[in-house]
Amino acid sequence: MGGVNAVPALFLCGCALHAVGYIESSDDGVELLHGNGRTTPLVLVGDEAEPVAKLDGWLLDMDGQRRIDGAMRVRSWRAIEGPHGVSAWVGPVQSFGSRVGIYDRTSQAVYTVDEESSVRLRGLPGALVAAEAWVTGPQAIYVIHLVILDP
């Protein structure tokens, strides 16, 4: 008898979903634009998922659950590239001495930022940011686009 009750639970919870696409934010909500032109509405609940709404135009790799209405409830995500097609780094701001960097969540390494970005980020230790940047040297990046993801 327990197996009969398990079937409705599957439809309510949804299945695991992995997707890659561009974020589209509008007044109507946030959607993921897939390579084939199809869109999937996103449900952004919790501290991990909420920053996605601020990444309009960014290419993300996401994991979550498909809901019965076709939307994807986001559980985790990783930025691949920013809106200009340049590599992305996401993580908290870290200051050490006169240098400022970003602890990248994907590579688990600190990347120091250029002087102009350093001035902007110096007063935000620990803030979650997304940077679209070029590599300029070992563990060093030149930021061309920056989004502060903390509220």
N, C-alpha and C positions, 0 to 999 in steps of 0.2 A: 504494500500500500504506500510505502514511503516514496517509491519511484514515481508515482502518479503526481504527487505534490511537487516534485523537483522540476517538472517540465515548465509550469508557469513561472517559477523562480528564474529560469534561464532567460525567458523573454523580458522579465522586469529588470534584471541586472545588466543585460547586454553582454556582448562578447568583447574580448580583447581586440584592440585595433591599433595598428601602427600606420602612420601616414606622414608623408613629406609634401610640403607645399608652401605657398606664399600666404602670409596673413593679410586679410582685408578687414579693416575696422571701419565701421560706419555707425550712424545713429541707431540702426536696426540691430546691431550686434557685431560679433566677430565671426569671420568665416575663414576656412582654409581653402585656398584655390589650388586645385590639383593640376598637374601637367596636362591633363586632357580637357581642361576648361571647366570641369565639374567643381562645385563647391560643397563643403560640408560645414554646417553651423557648428560652432564650438561652444561648449559649456565650461566656463572658467571659474572654478570654485576652489578656494584655498590659497594659501600663500605661494605655493609652487606654480599654480596655473594663472593667477590673476595678472602677472606682468605681461603675458602674451598679448593682451589688449593694446599695449603701448608699442608693439613691434609691427606696425602697419608697413607692409612692403618687404618684410624680412622673410627669408627662406628658413623654415624650421622643420626639424625632424621631431615627431611627436608620438607619444604612447598614451593610450587611454582606453576608454570603453565606448562602444557604440550603444547609444540609447535606442529605445524602441521607436522614437520619432525620427531616427536617422542622424541625429546630432552626435558629436563626439565629446565626451566628458574627458578633458585633458588631465592626465596624472603627472606626466613629466615631459620635458621638451629640451631641445638642444638647438641653438642657433647655428646655421651653416654659413649663411652670408647675409649681409645687410642689403638695404634697398638699392645700392649702387653696384652690387655684384661682387663686393670685396669681402674677404674672410671676416668672421665675427668672433669676438671674445665676450663672454658673459661671466660675471662674478662680482664679488664685493671689492670695493676700493680698499687698498692697503697703502699706508704711508710708512716709510722707513727712512729715517734721516731726512735729507732734502729731496728724496725721490718718492714718487707716487706711482703705484701700479694697480693692476687688476689681477686678482687671483682667478684665473680661468677655470670654470667648473669642469670643462671637458678635458683639458690636458692636466689639470691639477698642478699648474705652475703659475708663478707670478710673472707678469709681463709689465715692464716699466713703460710709461706713456711719455709722449713728447712733452716739451716744456709748456706749450699752450694748454694742452689738456690737463697737465699736472696742476696748473694754476686753478683751473675750473674744478678739479676733483679734490684738491687738498683739504677743503673744508667738509668733505663728505666721507670720512672714514667708515667703512662697514656698509656703505650704501650699495645696493645691487645695481649694476649698470650693464648696458650692452654697448659694445664698441665695434664699429666697423673700421678696420685698420689694415695698414700695410706693415709687414715685418721690416724693420730697419737694421736689425742686428740680433745678436743672441739675447733672447728674452726681452726684446724691445720692440715697441710698435708705435706707428704714427697714426693717430686717430683722425679719420675723415668725417665720421658721423658718430654721435654719442647720444644714447637715450638713458636717462636716469629712471630706473624701473621701480624704485621704492616710492610709496605714496607721498 
